[in-house]
Every structure is written in structure tokens, then in C-alpha cells.
């Protein structure tokens, strides 16, 4: 079963799977909230929204890391259609406690991180500085 592209609310969200895409997102803006860190990388080539999910060994063994990524995928599936910008890559990184955090609080963490990234993106740049 492949879930490379899944339509949500008339928007397609594609999964990031290649390491260079994750590394490119790491150079962009990020926001950490509670049990999740969200990185964003604006692209203008395609209006598609792409999302990737990762958990380090610091989270725990393979079972814990997989559980963390499943929870982040479901949170992103619910929240990204409303808060994501078209043509942007997002990487969700699990932090400590993501597997034990109550579901409503995890959703709040993801939502507040995406809102903060959107606010930073929409903020006008001071004169003389080019947007990154």
C-alpha cells in the first residue's frame, strides 16, 4: 500500500521520501512547539504541498519511532489542509514525549507551529534584506 499522494479537502499532499528534500527543509525556517518541531521550505515550482516525517533514535527503539511518526502523520493529515501554504515542503520531527502526549495537545503543538511559520512567512522583510 502506497500513500505517496493523498488528496485532502481538494488539496494534494505528497510525502517527502528522499534525503535531499529533508536536508533542503533543514535549511529553512523552523518552529518547535511541545513534542514536535516543524521545518518549512517554500518552493514556487509546484503548488503541491509536501510533508515528511522523521524521528531520531533519541525517541526510542523502532517501535516507538514508528508510533511517533504515525501520530505525526495523522496530525498533519488533519491540520495541513487548513494551514499549509501551497508550494511548501514541511518536515515534522518528533521530539521527546510525542508518543505519550495527549492527542489534543499534540494537535495543538502542530497547529501552533504551523501558525507561527505562516506568521513568520507573511511578515514583511526589513528594507535591504532579501527573503530567504
N, C-alpha and C positions, 0 to 999 in steps of 0.2 A: 504494500500500500504506500503510495507516494503522496505527499502533501506539499509538493513544491509550490503550487499556486492554489490559493483558496479564496473564492470570492466572498466578501463580507459587505453587506449593505451597499451593493453596487460598486464596490471598490475591490480591486485585486491586491492581495498582499502576497508577495513572494518571499520564500525563505532564503536567507543567505547561507551558503554552504561552503564557499571557498575561502581559504585563509587570507588571500589578498584583500577581499572585501571586508573581513573583520579588522585587518590591520589598517585599512583606509579609514574605517569608522573610529578607530582608536585615536586618530589624529584630529578628529573633530571635537565639537563641544560635548560635554557630558554633564550629567546630574545624578548625584547619589541621594537616594531617599530610603530610609529604613533598610529593608532587606534586598534592595535592588539598585543597580547602577545602570543608567541608560545612556548610551552614546548615540549621537546623531551625526549623519554626514549628508549634507544637501547635495543632490545631483540634479542637473537640469536636462539630462539627456532623455529621460523617460518619465512619464508621470506615475509610474508604478511605485508602490510603497514596498520596501523590502525590509525584512526583520530577521535577525539572527539571535541565537540564544546560546549562552555558554555558562559553565560552572567549573571552577578550578578544583583541584584536589583538596584544597583547604576546606571545602564544603563537606567532604566526607568521601566514602567509597563510591563505587559506580552506582549502586542503588540510590544513594542519597543525591548524587549529582543528577541522575536521570529524573528523580522525583522533582528536584528543584527546577529543571528545565521544562518538565511537563507543566508545572504550576505557572511558570513564566509564560509559556506558550499560550495557555488558556487565558491568562490575564491580558496578554497582548491581543488575543483574538477578540476579547470583549471590548477593549478600550481603544486600540489603534484606529478603528474606522472613524471614530468621532474626533480624535485629537491629532492624528498623524497628518503631516503635510505631504502632498503628492510630490514624487521625485526625491524622496529622502530615504536613506538607509538608517535603520535603527538596530542597535545591538543591546540586548538585555543581558546583564551579567549578574548572576546570583551572588548574594553576599550571605554572610553568616546568619542563620536563623530563618532562611527563606522557606525551609520545609516545615518549620513549626509555627511560623507566623500565622495568625488567624486570617482566613481568606479575605474578609472585608478590609483588613489593614494592609494586606499585600496589594489589593486592588487600589487602595488609596496611595500607596507608595508609588505604584506605576503611574497612576493618573497625575499625581503631583510632579513627578519627574518629567513627564511629557509636557505638562503645562509650563513648567519652568523653562524647558528647552524651547518651547514655542515662544514664550515671552522674550527670551534672550535673542531668538532669531528675528523677531519683529521689532526689537529695539533699534532705533536709528543709531548709526555709527557716528562717532565724533568726526568733524571735518579733518581731512588729511589721512584718515585710516581707511584702508580698503577692507571690505568684509572678507572673512576667511572661509 
